Amino acid sequence: MKFYSILILSFILVSSSCQQSDTKAVQSNTKVEQTTKKLTQEEIIRETKNLSAMVQKSFTVLTDKKERIEKIEYLVGASPLSEEAKMNLVKKVMIGIDVPIEEQKEVYNSIFKK
């Protein structure tokens, strides 16, 4: 009799603990879905133009390399675009305004190789 009661109690405890962990997993999945927002094509174009203009402005206004890299890193981090789109955009802006190749490598490595 004691064996069966212990067996039943252990089954209840195991089943209740499994149910709790399942709900935590479901809650964490919904949080991830809420934080990742799909951008529409118009939003992507608008964000690309904004980031391009701000990166270009950073190169033309700031003279210190360290400040420039920090500013671009901040702009890239705040942008909702994908990492690949950000990398391509920064590369195209640097090529477009004729940034020296050594400086391009330095900027690119310090921002995207972390």
Secondary structure, DSSP 8 states (H G I E B T S, - for coil): -HHHHHHHHHHHHHHHHHHHHHHHHHHHHHHHHHHS----HHHHHHHHHHHHHHHHHHHHH---HHHHHHHHHHHHHH--S-HHHHHHHHHHHHHHTT--HHHHHHHHHHHH--
